Amino acid sequence: MRTTTTLGAMACALMTIAQPKTDKATIQWGEEQTEKTTGTYGTLFGQNDDAVHMTFWKKDDLFIRKMTADLANAYLVPVDLKLDKKDLQLREAMVAGDHIILFAERYDKKEDLRTLYMRSYRESDMVPTGPWERLAEFSSGKAYAGGFQMDVSPNEEHILVSIFLPYDKDGAEKFRLRVYDRRMAPVWDREVTMPYTDKEFVVEDLRVENDGDVVALGMKYAEKQEARRMKREGQATYDYHLITFSADGTHLDNTIHGGDRFLQDLTISLDKGEGPILCGGLYGTKESNKVRGAFFMSLDPRTKAVIHESYQAFSDDLITQYMTAREEAKAKKKAEKKDEDLQLFEYDLDEIIRRDDGGAVLVGEQYYSYTTTVCTPTQNGGQSCHTVSHYIHNDIIVVNMDPKGDIEWATTIPKRQHTTNDGGYYSSYTVGVKGDRLHFIFNDNAENLFRSAGDKFKPMDLGGKASVVTMATVSRDGHVVREALMDPEKRDLILRPKGSHQLADDRMFIYATRKRDYRFGLVSFQ
């Protein structure tokens, strides 16, 4: 036993020394800071050419922080989330041109009213340009009480406030669209009542385009009798709809028929310029949580007409790329027994990275969660039980599609991230684009840097001797190189991928913690 421990320690030491540090990126670190002084980092909600904007919290108090491109603090300003001595809850913060706009909500239990407010501030110094303004309100007493959703166009010229109106059970799906300019002056306003009940149609996303049109992505489910027939025949019981609403009161409905494919996780990408509207997703051939291929669709931004639509299947080699020999054999045997294709399991499409030629790179990740109940006996013969929430973030899938929707190449990036009772705070990844390369950054286990396809990968190590932040670089032909982003002596730094973001100048803004301290950094890709 002692010999094994000594050899293990030697191997870990050698692994730390030999850790392949990348030469494809450098990091400029800001000063080390403490949450006690600055508050807790919330989200990065905006950026311009020379700064980023973030929310910070000190207990229940909100602060807006601006940091310059050299990681200097421009301001850390408290925001008064009170109106008439009553608390407001922040719903959204966004940058629109030279203004920062905050949206906040209040529920009046006595009056049974949900109200949305807005306040605008100068981006340069966070000085308010006016008081809180009421944008919308409704009574929430019905079975489905509604809510609010906000979005800003890619060119920051239009802002959308979507109001999901309350409705009774089995009532029609309805919502209100209000589009404003960057100064929050009204542009157009429209109430939409869908010709379907709440059980038949679900709005998945609402986005505002550069010209002020609104794109809605929704799922239309078949009626009960039709759904039973389709299920018996192995077909999906739903279709996706991509609906465009315009200021003149018209709308265009593009139905995406999956047929015997189970479409899932469709995502919209809008261009800052005049590029096409892109819609991408994944699909399975048996169930809606399994993945066999990718879906890709492009639309003309002016006419909303479909330019191209395609389904592309993944190869078996891609699906089994980072399985062990035993896992691959088991997966193939299971598929043969069920007479179905090999498929991936529980993948979400996270992002569509636009190519200059009209193609796109689809990026997804295996993610799922589950709960377990742990019970231990007590001294009096009873049981003490508690629930554990598990969060799984595993392999990343990268699919490069040409303008016609054909797959040029597809690959996976291996990682194993399993945490409990933390919401996956340090899991997942962030991605940066530089030229024709993609750089994926995530917390990992240093032993995985020496492993390849067919090997069993180790779970992420946070703060231990095998802790490492990995950068996986994907070249223009789909080749993946995995290296350590930081020097071995910085292995106690833990990245928060969901709090990191690529800036307009191609650098990556990252947030990393060390015990109770934290620091921001800027990654420059070579």
N, C-alpha and C positions, 0 to 999 in steps of 0.2 A: 504493500500500500504506500509506504514511504517513498519507494523508488518511483512509483507511478506519479506521485505528487511532484517529485523533484523534476522528472522528465517533462511533466506538463508545464511547470514553471519555466523551465529552460525553453520549451517550445514557444511559450507566450512571449518571453523576452526576445527570442530571435525574431518572432513575428513582428514585434513592435519595432525592432531595429530595421528589419527588411521591408517594412511597410512601403509599398510603391506610391510615393507622394507625386501628385500630378505636376507636370510642367505646363499644363494647358490653362492654368488659372492662377491668379494671385489674389490675396485678400488684404484690403486696407481696413484695419480695425479702428473703431471709435473708442472713446474712453470707457472704462468699466464703470457701471452705475448700479445703484441699488433700488429696489422697488420701494423701500421705505422713504426714499427721497423723491422719486419721480412718479410713483404709482405703478400700477400693473399695466403692461402693454396689452391693448385690446386688439385692434385691427389696423391694417394699413388700408386707407380708403381712397387715396388719390395721390397723384403725382403730377408735376409739370417738368419743364426742362431742367430745373436746378434744385428741386426739393421734393420731399415726400411728406405726406400728411397722415397722422395716426390718431387713434383714440387711446387715452390712458385713463385708468380709474384708480382713485384713492377711496377705498370702500365704495360708497354709493355716489361719490362726486366725480363728474366727468371733466376731463381736460383734453384739449386739442393741442397736439404737438406738431410743429413743423421742423424738419431737419434739412439742412442744406446738403448739397452734393458732396461736401467734404466732411459730412457727419457732425457738423456743428449744430447746436441747438439754436434755431431762429426764434422760437417762442414755445412756451408751455402755458396755455391760457385756460383758466377755469371757465366752465359753461354753466350758467344758471338754468337748471332743469326744473324750474318752478314757474307757475303762472297762477296769479291770484292766490298765492300761498299754497297751491296744490302741486303735487309732484307730477312731472311728465316722465315718460319712459322713451329713451332714444330708440328710434326704429331704423334710421339710416343717416349716414353722412356721405356727402359727395362733393367733388370739385366740379364746378361748371364755369369754365373761363377764369375770370379773375375774382370769383366768389366761391365761398364754401357754404353749402346749404345743409342745414340739419332738419330732419323730420322727427317729430316726437308725437307720442300718442298718450291719451289719458282716458281712463274708463271711469265714468261717474256711476257708481252702483245705485245711488239713490234715484237718479234720473234715468238709469239704464241707457246711457249714451256712450258710444265710443267715438272719440274725436281725434282727428289728425291735425297737427299744427306744423308750421314751417317757419324757420327763421334764417335769414341770409347774413353772411359776414364777409368782410373784405378778406381775400386770401392773403394779402400782404402782411396784415397785422392782427387778424381775427377780431376786428372791431365790428360790432353789429351795425347793419345798415337800416335796421328797423326793428319793431317788436315782434313777438310771436304772432303769426297770423293763422287763423283757422281755415283749413282747406276743405275738410269734409267731416261729416258726422252722421251717425245712424243709430237707431235703437237696436240693441243686440239681443232682444228677448226671444227671437225665433229659434227653431231647433238648430239651425246652422247660422252662426252669428257673424260670419263675414270677416273681413280684415283688409289690410292695406299692403301694397307693394310698390316700390319705387325703382326707377331705372333712368339712366342718362344715356343719350345717344353717343356713339363713338367719337363724333366731332364736338361733343359737349354743347351743342346748339339747342337741343331739345331735352326736356325732362318729362317723364311719364309718371303720373300717379294713378295706379290702378286700385279701384275700390271694389272689393268682392262683397256684394250686397247680401244681406241676410235673406234666407228663404226657408220655407217650410219643407219638411221631409217629403221627398218625391216631387218637389217643386222644380220649376225650370232653372237651369244654371244661368246666372246673370251677374254682370259686372259693369262698372262704369269706367270709362277711359277719359282721363283729363291730361292733355298735352300742353306744356308751358314752354316758353323760351327760356334762355339761360338766366334772365332776370325775374323769372317766375311770373311773367305776364301771360294770361291765358291765350292759347292758340286755337284749340278746339276741344269740345266736350261731347261725349256720346255715351248713352246707356245701351248696353248690349244684352238682349235676352236670347239665349240660344234655344233652338227648337228641340231641345232634349232636356230630360230631367237630370237632377243631380247625380243619379246613379248611372246614367248613360254617357255623360260627358264630364271630363275632368280637365281643367286648364292646368298645364304643367309649367308654362313660362310665358311671360309677356315682355316684349322688348320694343324700344322705340328706335326708329331708324334716323339717319341724318336729316331726312326731309320731313320728319314729323309723323310719318306713317307708323302704325303699330303692328308688330308681328306677334301672333299668338300661336303657341304650340299646345295642342290638346289631344286627348285620347277619347275616341268614341267607342263605347262598348255595345255589343250586339244585345238585342232584347233577349229575354230569358229563353224562349223557345228556339230562336235562331242560335243562341249561344250554345245550347245543348247539342244541336246538330253539328255545329262547327267543331265542338270539342270532340265529339265522336269521330269525326273525320280527320282529327289531328291538326286542325287549323287554329290559328290565334282567334280569340273572340273579340278582338278590338282592331281598330285602325287608328293611325295617327292623322291629324289634320294640321296643316300649316295655313293659318288664316291671316290675311293682311287687311287691316282696317285703315281707311283713309279719312282725311279731313272733310271730304265732300259727302260723306255718309255711305260710300260704297264699301264693299269688301270682296275679297277674292279667296276662295277656299280651295286649297290644293290638298286632295286626299292622298295619303300614302298607304296603299293597300299592301299589307304584308303577305296575304295569301297563306301559304303553309309555313311561312317564316314568322318567328316570334320576335318582332322588333322590340327594342328596349333602349332606354336611356338616350333618346334623341336629344341633340344639343344644337343650338343655333349660334352662328358666328356672323356678326355684322362688320363690315369694313369701314375704316375711317374715311376712305375716299369713295370711289365709285365702283368698287369691286362687287362681285356677285354676293348675294345672300347664300351662305352655306349652311347645310343641315347634315349632320352626321350622326351615326348611331351604330349599335351592335345588333346582332340577331342570332337566335338559336333555331334549331330545327325540331325541337321537341317541347321545351319548356321556356318560360320567360326569364329564368335565372341562369340559363345556359347559353354559351356563345359559340357559334360556329363561323361567323364572318362579320363583315362590316357593311354598313349602308352609307351611301353618299349621294347628296342631292345639291344642285346649285340652281339659283333663281336669278333672273334679271332684276336688279334693284329698282328699276323704274316701272316696268310692266308687270313684275311679279310672275312672269311666265317661267315655267320650268325649262332650264337649259339642258340639264342632264340628271338622270337618276339611275343608280345602279346598286346591285348587291354583289359582293365579292366574298367568296368562301376562303377561309384560312386553310393552310396545308396541315396535314397531320404532324409534320415535323415541327411546325411552329407551336402547335398545341402541346406537344410532348417535350419541347426544347429543354426545359430545366426540371424535368422529372428524373428521378433515379430509374435505373433499369427495372427495379421491382415495381415502382409506381406506374411506369409506362405499361408494363405487362398487365398490371391489374386494371388500368384504365381501358386498355384495348379489349380485355376479356369481358369487362362489364358492358362495353359498347356492343360487342358481338352478341352477347347474351340478350340484350334489349333490341337488337337489330337496328341500331342507330349510329350516327356518325360520332367520332371523337369530338368532344366539346370542352371548352373552358367553363369555369364555374364562378358565378357571382362576380362579374366584372362591371365596373361603372365607367362610362365615358366621361372624362373630366374636362377635356379641352380640345379645341380644333385650332391648330396652328396653320395659318394661311400661307400658301406658297405664292410667289410673285406671278406665276403663270396660270393661276386659277385652280391649281390643285390644293391639297391640304394634307397635313399630318394629323391623324387622330391619335389621341393619347388617353389611355384608360388604365385602370388599376383594379386588382382583385381586392374587394372590400366587402366584409360582412361582419355582423355582430350577433352575439347571442348571450343569454344569461344562464347561470347555473345557481343552484341553491345548495349551500354547504351547511350541514347540520352536525353539531357535536353534542355528545351526551352531557348532561348536567349532573351535579352531585345528588339531586333529589330524584333522579331517574327519568327526568324529562329530556327535552332537546332544546338547544339554542340554535336558531337558524339565521342565516343572512344570505342575501343575494349578491352574486358577483357578476358584473357586466364585462364581457370580453369584446375587444375590438381587434379585428384582424385586417392588416394592410399588407398584402403580399405583392407578387410580381406586377411590374408595369408592362403594358403592351403598347407598342408604337407601330402605327400603320401609315405608310406613305402612299398617298393616292394621287394619280395624275389628273389633269383637268377632265378626262373622260370618265373618271371614277374607277379606273383599273388600279389594282394594287401593284406598285412598282417593287416594293419590298415590305416585309413586316418582321418584327423581332420582339423579343421580350427581354426585360431587365430583371434579374432575380433579386428578390429581397424577402425577408421573413420578419414581420413585425406583429407581435402579439402582446397587447397590454391589457390591463384590467382597471376598471373604475376610474378611468382618466379621460374618457371621450376620445382616445387616440391623439392626445395633445402633441406628442413628439413623433407621431407616426406619419405615414404618407411621404410626399416628396414635393420638391419645387423644381421647375424646369426653366432654363434660359436658352435663348437662341442667339447664336453668333455665326453670321455667314451661313454656311450650309451644314453647320453642326448643331446638334441638340445636346445640352448638358443637364443631366438629371442629378439632383443632390438630395441625399437622404441619410438618416441615421442607420448604422449598419453594425455588423460584427467584423472585426479586422480579419478573422480567419477566412471570410468569404472572398476576400481579394485574391486568394490563392486557389479558389475553387472554380470549376468550369462545368459546362453542361454534362449532366449525368451524375454529378456529385450531390451529396446532401448538404444543403446550405444551413448555416447556423442562424438561430434567432438573433435579432437586434440586441445589442448590449448597451444599456444606457448608463454611462458613468463608471463602468467597470474597466478592467485591464484590456478587454477586447473592444472597447468602445471606439468607434471611428465614424467620421462623416465621409461617406463615399460620393464621388462624382463619377457617374457613368456617362461617357461621351459617345454619342451615336453619330457616325459619319454619314456622308451623303449616300453611301451605298448600303447603309443599315448595319455596318460593323460596330460592335460595342466594345469599348475599353473601360474597365472599372479600376479606379485609382483612389487613393486617399486624398481628400481635398486639403487637409491641414497637416501640419507637422505632428509627429508622434507625441511631443510634449503638450500638445493642446487637445489630447484625447478626452480630457475631462469637460470640454465644451460640448454641450448638447444643443443641436439645431432644432428650431421650431419651424418645420417646413411650411405650415399653413400661414405663418406670419411673415414669410419671405415673398419677394416680388421682383420681377424684372423691370428695370427702369427704361426710359425712352432711349438712353444712350447705350443700351445693351448690357450695362452692368447689372448685377444681381444684388438687391438689398436683402441682407439676411439678419436674423435675430437668433442669438445663441445665449444659453444660460450656463452659469457655473455656480452650483449651490444656490445661494440667495442673491447672487449678483448676475448681471446680464450685460451684454454689449451688442451693438449693431456693427455690421461690417458691410463692405462693398466688394463683391467678387468681380474681377475683370477677367474675361475670357480671352485667351490668345487666339 
